[in-house]
């Protein structure tokens, strides 16, 4: 078993996508069930010692609920003195993005951008490992359709 000490985690900057993937794999691991994990970084890209799981999210995002969720996330960022948000979408299955994955990642990214919340990264914890999501894979085109088919 890989053990990550909080003292080490809070003083090891996460400056690359590979470092983020490794950290998420060490903390959250591969998917057990469907939920969203919140991680927070400071100005120096150090992880703060707060990791929050959220479950019971609907399968598809609702604009009003997403707006409320990101509002809460902005408040949490202030409370823990974080400047960057890292989201980890945990769900059993393969590492390929599903339409619900894409819809949630897109809705959250758009809402964070609208509110000025700095979203450092979104990752997918799946049955086989952890994968960082490329924003191009969940970007929304002006017509509202996902740009990746």
DRENPA-3360 file (N, C-alpha, C; in nm, 2 decimals, always signed):
BEGIN
1 = XXXXXXXX = +0.08/-0.12/+0.00/+0.00/+0.00/+0.00/+0.09/+0.12/+0.00 ~ +0.05/+0.22/-0.08/+0.13/+0.35/-0.09/+0.07/+0.44/+0.01 ~ +0.16/+0.49/+0.10/+0.12/+0.59/+0.21/+0.17/+0.72/+0.17 ~ +0.08/+0.82/+0.18/+0.12/+0.96/+0.16/+0.09/+1.04/+0.28 ~ +0.20/+1.10/+0.34/+0.18/+1.17/+0.46/+0.14/+1.31/+0.43 ~ +0.05/+1.37/+0.51/+0.00/+1.50/+0.49/+0.11/+1.61/+0.48 ~ +0.21/+1.59/+0.57/+0.33/+1.68/+0.57/+0.40/+1.68/+0.44 ~ +0.41/+1.57/+0.38/+0.48/+1.55/+0.25/+0.39/+1.61/+0.14;
9 = XXXXXXXX = +0.27/+1.58/+0.14/+0.17/+1.63/+0.04/+0.16/+1.78/+0.04 ~ +0.16/+1.84/+0.16/+0.14/+1.99/+0.16/+0.27/+2.06/+0.12 ~ +0.38/+2.00/+0.11/+0.51/+2.06/+0.07/+0.57/+2.01/-0.05 ~ +0.49/+1.95/-0.14/+0.54/+1.89/-0.26/+0.45/+1.95/-0.37 ~ +0.50/+2.06/-0.44/+0.42/+2.13/-0.54/+0.37/+2.03/-0.65 ~ +0.25/+2.05/-0.69/+0.19/+1.98/-0.80/+0.19/+2.07/-0.93 ~ +0.30/+2.07/-1.00/+0.32/+2.16/-1.11/+0.29/+2.10/-1.24 ~ +0.29/+1.97/-1.25/+0.26/+1.90/-1.38/+0.14/+1.81/-1.37;
17 = XXXXXXXX = +0.09/+1.78/-1.49/-0.03/+1.69/-1.49/+0.01/+1.55/-1.44 ~ +0.13/+1.51/-1.47/+0.17/+1.38/-1.42/+0.18/+1.37/-1.26 ~ +0.22/+1.48/-1.20/+0.23/+1.49/-1.06/+0.08/+1.49/-1.00 ~ -0.01/+1.55/-1.07/-0.15/+1.55/-1.02/-0.21/+1.41/-1.03 ~ -0.18/+1.34/-1.14/-0.23/+1.20/-1.16/-0.17/+1.11/-1.05 ~ -0.04/+1.13/-1.02/+0.02/+1.04/-0.92/-0.04/+1.07/-0.78 ~ -0.06/+1.20/-0.75/-0.12/+1.24/-0.62/-0.26/+1.18/-0.61 ~ -0.34/+1.19/-0.71/-0.48/+1.14/-0.70/-0.48/+0.99/-0.69;
25 = XXXXXXXX = -0.39/+0.92/-0.76/-0.38/+0.78/-0.75/-0.34/+0.74/-0.61 ~ -0.25/+0.82/-0.54/-0.21/+0.79/-0.41/-0.32/+0.82/-0.31 ~ -0.40/+0.92/-0.33/-0.50/+0.96/-0.23/-0.63/+0.89/-0.25 ~ -0.68/+0.89/-0.37/-0.81/+0.84/-0.40/-0.81/+0.70/-0.46 ~ -0.71/+0.67/-0.54/-0.69/+0.54/-0.60/-0.79/+0.52/-0.72 ~ -0.81/+0.40/-0.75/-0.90/+0.37/-0.86/-1.04/+0.37/-0.81 ~ -1.13/+0.38/-0.91/-1.27/+0.40/-0.87/-1.34/+0.28/-0.80 ~ -1.41/+0.32/-0.70/-1.49/+0.22/-0.62/-1.64/+0.24/-0.65;
33 = XXXXXXXX = -1.68/+0.37/-0.65/-1.82/+0.40/-0.69/-1.82/+0.55/-0.74 ~ -1.94/+0.59/-0.78/-1.95/+0.72/-0.85/-1.95/+0.84/-0.74 ~ -1.86/+0.93/-0.75/-1.86/+1.04/-0.67/-1.76/+1.15/-0.72 ~ -1.76/+1.27/-0.67/-1.68/+1.38/-0.70/-1.59/+1.41/-0.58 ~ -1.46/+1.42/-0.61/-1.36/+1.46/-0.50/-1.31/+1.60/-0.53 ~ -1.30/+1.68/-0.42/-1.25/+1.82/-0.43/-1.12/+1.82/-0.36 ~ -1.02/+1.88/-0.43/-0.89/+1.90/-0.38/-0.85/+2.05/-0.40 ~ -0.77/+2.10/-0.31/-0.74/+2.24/-0.32/-0.59/+2.27/-0.32;
41 = XXXXXXXX = -0.55/+2.37/-0.40/-0.41/+2.41/-0.41/-0.39/+2.55/-0.37 ~ -0.27/+2.59/-0.32/-0.24/+2.73/-0.29/-0.16/+2.79/-0.40 ~ -0.11/+2.91/-0.38/-0.04/+2.99/-0.49/+0.08/+2.92/-0.53 ~ +0.14/+2.83/-0.45/+0.27/+2.76/-0.48/+0.24/+2.62/-0.54 ~ +0.12/+2.59/-0.57/+0.08/+2.46/-0.62/+0.09/+2.35/-0.52 ~ +0.10/+2.39/-0.39/+0.10/+2.29/-0.29/-0.05/+2.25/-0.25 ~ -0.07/+2.12/-0.23/-0.20/+2.08/-0.19/-0.23/+2.11/-0.05 ~ -0.35/+2.16/-0.02/-0.39/+2.19/+0.11/-0.45/+2.06/+0.17;
49 = XXXXXXXX = -0.44/+2.05/+0.31/-0.48/+1.92/+0.37/-0.63/+1.90/+0.38 ~ -0.70/+1.93/+0.28/-0.85/+1.92/+0.28/-0.88/+1.85/+0.15 ~ -0.95/+1.73/+0.16/-1.00/+1.66/+0.05/-1.15/+1.63/+0.08 ~ -1.24/+1.66/-0.01/-1.38/+1.65/+0.02/-1.45/+1.56/-0.09 ~ -1.51/+1.45/-0.04/-1.59/+1.37/-0.14/-1.74/+1.42/-0.14 ~ -1.79/+1.42/-0.26/-1.94/+1.45/-0.28/-2.00/+1.34/-0.36 ~ -2.11/+1.28/-0.31/-2.18/+1.18/-0.39/-2.32/+1.22/-0.41 ~ -2.40/+1.14/-0.46/-2.54/+1.17/-0.49/-2.56/+1.28/-0.60;
57 = XXXXXXXX = -2.46/+1.30/-0.68/-2.48/+1.40/-0.79/-2.57/+1.33/-0.89 ~ -2.66/+1.41/-0.96/-2.74/+1.35/-1.06/-2.65/+1.30/-1.18 ~ -2.70/+1.21/-1.26/-2.63/+1.16/-1.37/-2.59/+1.26/-1.47 ~ -2.68/+1.35/-1.50/-2.66/+1.47/-1.59/-2.66/+1.60/-1.51 ~ -2.58/+1.69/-1.54/-2.58/+1.82/-1.47/-2.70/+1.90/-1.50 ~ -2.75/+1.97/-1.41/-2.86/+2.07/-1.43/-2.80/+2.21/-1.41 ~ -2.83/+2.30/-1.49/-2.77/+2.43/-1.49/-2.78/+2.50/-1.35 ~ -2.90/+2.50/-1.30/-2.92/+2.56/-1.17/-2.84/+2.49/-1.06;
65 = XXXXXXXX = -2.85/+2.36/-1.05/-2.77/+2.28/-0.95/-2.62/+2.30/-0.97 ~ -2.57/+2.31/-1.09/-2.43/+2.33/-1.12/-2.39/+2.47/-1.07 ~ -2.48/+2.57/-1.09/-2.45/+2.70/-1.04/-2.44/+2.71/-0.89 ~ -2.53/+2.64/-0.82/-2.52/+2.63/-0.68/-2.40/+2.56/-0.63 ~ -2.37/+2.45/-0.70/-2.25/+2.37/-0.66/-2.12/+2.46/-0.67 ~ -2.10/+2.53/-0.78/-1.98/+2.61/-0.80/-1.98/+2.72/-0.71 ~ -2.10/+2.78/-0.67/-2.10/+2.88/-0.57/-2.05/+2.83/-0.44 ~ -2.09/+2.71/-0.40/-2.04/+2.65/-0.28/-1.89/+2.62/-0.29;
73 = XXXXXXXX = -1.84/+2.58/-0.41/-1.70/+2.55/-0.42/-1.62/+2.68/-0.41 ~ -1.67/+2.79/-0.46/-1.60/+2.92/-0.45/-1.59/+2.96/-0.30 ~ -1.70/+2.93/-0.22/-1.70/+2.96/-0.08/-1.60/+2.87/+0.00 ~ -1.59/+2.75/-0.04/-1.49/+2.66/+0.02/-1.35/+2.70/-0.01 ~ -1.32/+2.74/-0.13/-1.19/+2.79/-0.17/-1.15/+2.91/-0.07 ~ -1.24/+3.00/-0.05/-1.21/+3.11/+0.04/-1.19/+3.06/+0.19 ~ -1.27/+2.97/+0.23/-1.26/+2.92/+0.37/-1.13/+2.85/+0.40 ~ -1.08/+2.78/+0.30/-0.95/+2.70/+0.32/-0.83/+2.78/+0.27;
81 = XXXXXXXX = -0.85/+2.90/+0.22/-0.74/+2.99/+0.17/-0.67/+2.92/+0.05 ~ -0.75/+2.86/-0.04/-0.70/+2.80/-0.16/-0.72/+2.90/-0.28 ~ -0.64/+2.88/-0.38/-0.66/+2.96/-0.50/-0.69/+2.88/-0.62 ~ -0.67/+2.75/-0.61/-0.69/+2.66/-0.72/-0.78/+2.54/-0.68 ~ -0.86/+2.49/-0.77/-0.95/+2.38/-0.74/-0.91/+2.26/-0.84 ~ -0.90/+2.14/-0.78/-0.88/+2.02/-0.86/-1.00/+1.93/-0.83 ~ -1.06/+1.89/-0.94/-1.18/+1.80/-0.93/-1.14/+1.66/-0.98 ~ -1.19/+1.56/-0.91/-1.16/+1.42/-0.95/-1.30/+1.35/-0.96;
89 = XXXXXXXX = -1.33/+1.31/-1.08/-1.46/+1.24/-1.11/-1.43/+1.09/-1.09 ~ -1.48/+1.03/-0.99/-1.46/+0.89/-0.96/-1.58/+0.82/-1.01 ~ -1.56/+0.72/-1.10/-1.67/+0.63/-1.14/-1.61/+0.50/-1.19 ~ -1.67/+0.38/-1.16/-1.62/+0.26/-1.22/-1.64/+0.26/-1.37 ~ -1.55/+0.18/-1.43/-1.56/+0.17/-1.58/-1.42/+0.20/-1.64 ~ -1.42/+0.21/-1.77/-1.30/+0.23/-1.84/-1.26/+0.38/-1.83 ~ -1.14/+0.41/-1.88/-1.09/+0.55/-1.87/-1.14/+0.64/-1.98 ~ -1.22/+0.59/-2.07/-1.27/+0.68/-2.18/-1.39/+0.76/-2.12;
97 = XXXXXXXX = -1.39/+0.89/-2.16/-1.50/+0.98/-2.12/-1.63/+0.93/-2.17 ~ -1.73/+0.93/-2.09/-1.87/+0.90/-2.13/-1.94/+1.03/-2.15 ~ -2.06/+1.03/-2.21/-2.13/+1.16/-2.22/-2.16/+1.23/-2.09 ~ -2.21/+1.15/-1.99/-2.23/+1.22/-1.86/-2.10/+1.28/-1.80 ~ -1.98/+1.21/-1.82/-1.85/+1.27/-1.77/-1.83/+1.40/-1.84 ~ -1.85/+1.40/-1.97/-1.82/+1.51/-2.06/-1.91/+1.63/-2.02 ~ -2.04/+1.60/-2.00/-2.14/+1.70/-1.96/-2.10/+1.76/-1.83 ~ -2.07/+1.68/-1.73/-2.04/+1.74/-1.60/-1.91/+1.82/-1.60;
105 = XXXXXXXX = -1.80/+1.77/-1.67/-1.68/+1.84/-1.68/-1.69/+1.97/-1.75 ~ -1.77/+1.97/-1.85/-1.80/+2.09/-1.93/-1.88/+2.19/-1.85 ~ -1.98/+2.15/-1.78/-2.07/+2.24/-1.71/-1.99/+2.30/-1.59 ~ -1.91/+2.22/-1.52/-1.84/+2.28/-1.41/-1.73/+2.38/-1.46 ~ -1.66/+2.34/-1.57/-1.56/+2.43/-1.62/-1.61/+2.56/-1.66 ~ -1.73/+2.56/-1.73/-1.79/+2.68/-1.78/-1.83/+2.77/-1.66 ~ -1.89/+2.70/-1.56/-1.94/+2.78/-1.45/-1.82/+2.83/-1.36 ~ -1.71/+2.76/-1.35/-1.60/+2.81/-1.28/-1.54/+2.93/-1.35;
113 = XXXXXXXX = -1.53/+2.92/-1.48/-1.48/+3.04/-1.56/-1.57/+3.16/-1.54 ~ -1.70/+3.14/-1.54/-1.79/+3.25/-1.53/-1.78/+3.31/-1.39 ~ -1.75/+3.24/-1.29/-1.74/+3.29/-1.15/-1.60/+3.33/-1.11 ~ -1.50/+3.31/-1.20/-1.36/+3.34/-1.17/-1.30/+3.24/-1.07 ~ -1.35/+3.12/-1.07/-1.29/+3.01/-0.99/-1.18/+2.95/-1.07 ~ -1.06/+2.94/-1.02/-0.95/+2.89/-1.10/-0.95/+2.73/-1.08 ~ -0.99/+2.67/-1.19/-1.00/+2.53/-1.20/-0.86/+2.48/-1.26 ~ -0.78/+2.42/-1.17/-0.64/+2.38/-1.21/-0.65/+2.26/-1.30;
121 = XXXXXXXX = -0.74/+2.16/-1.27/-0.75/+2.04/-1.35/-0.87/+1.96/-1.31 ~ -0.92/+1.88/-1.40/-1.02/+1.78/-1.37/-0.96/+1.64/-1.41 ~ -0.98/+1.54/-1.33/-0.93/+1.41/-1.35/-1.04/+1.31/-1.34 ~ -1.02/+1.19/-1.40/-1.11/+1.08/-1.39/-1.04/+0.97/-1.32 ~ -1.10/+0.93/-1.21/-1.06/+0.80/-1.14/-1.15/+0.69/-1.19 ~ -1.09/+0.60/-1.26/-1.17/+0.49/-1.32/-1.12/+0.36/-1.27 ~ -1.18/+0.25/-1.31/-1.14/+0.12/-1.26/-0.99/+0.08/-1.29 ~ -0.94/+0.13/-1.39/-0.80/+0.10/-1.43/-0.69/+0.20/-1.39;
129 = XXXXXXXX = -0.73/+0.31/-1.33/-0.63/+0.41/-1.29/-0.69/+0.55/-1.29 ~ -0.60/+0.65/-1.31/-0.64/+0.79/-1.30/-0.59/+0.86/-1.43 ~ -0.68/+0.94/-1.49/-0.64/+1.01/-1.61/-0.68/+1.16/-1.60 ~ -0.58/+1.24/-1.63/-0.62/+1.39/-1.63/-0.70/+1.41/-1.76 ~ -0.80/+1.50/-1.75/-0.89/+1.53/-1.86/-0.83/+1.65/-1.93 ~ -0.83/+1.63/-2.06/-0.79/+1.74/-2.15/-0.91/+1.83/-2.17 ~ -0.90/+1.96/-2.15/-1.02/+2.05/-2.17/-1.08/+2.04/-2.31 ~ -0.99/+2.00/-2.41/-1.05/+1.99/-2.54/-1.14/+1.87/-2.55;
137 = XXXXXXXX = -1.13/+1.78/-2.46/-1.22/+1.66/-2.46/-1.36/+1.69/-2.41 ~ -1.37/+1.80/-2.33/-1.51/+1.83/-2.28/-1.55/+1.97/-2.31 ~ -1.47/+2.04/-2.40/-1.51/+2.17/-2.44/-1.64/+2.18/-2.51 ~ -1.71/+2.29/-2.49/-1.84/+2.31/-2.55/-1.82/+2.41/-2.67 ~ -1.88/+2.37/-2.78/-1.88/+2.46/-2.90/-1.99/+2.57/-2.88 ~ -1.98/+2.68/-2.96/-2.08/+2.78/-2.95/-2.23/+2.73/-2.96 ~ -2.25/+2.62/-3.03/-2.38/+2.57/-3.05/-2.43/+2.49/-2.92 ~ -2.34/+2.47/-2.83/-2.37/+2.40/-2.71/-2.34/+2.26/-2.71;
145 = XXXXX = -2.30/+2.20/-2.83/-2.27/+2.06/-2.84/-2.13/+2.04/-2.79 ~ -2.10/+1.93/-2.74/-1.96/+1.89/-2.71/-1.87/+1.89/-2.83 ~ -1.75/+1.94/-2.82/-1.67/+1.94/-2.94/-1.60/+1.81/-2.97 ~ -1.60/+1.72/-2.87/-1.55/+1.59/-2.90/-1.66/+1.49/-2.92 ~ -1.66/+1.41/-3.02/-1.77/+1.32/-3.05/-1.74/+1.18/-3.00;
% end
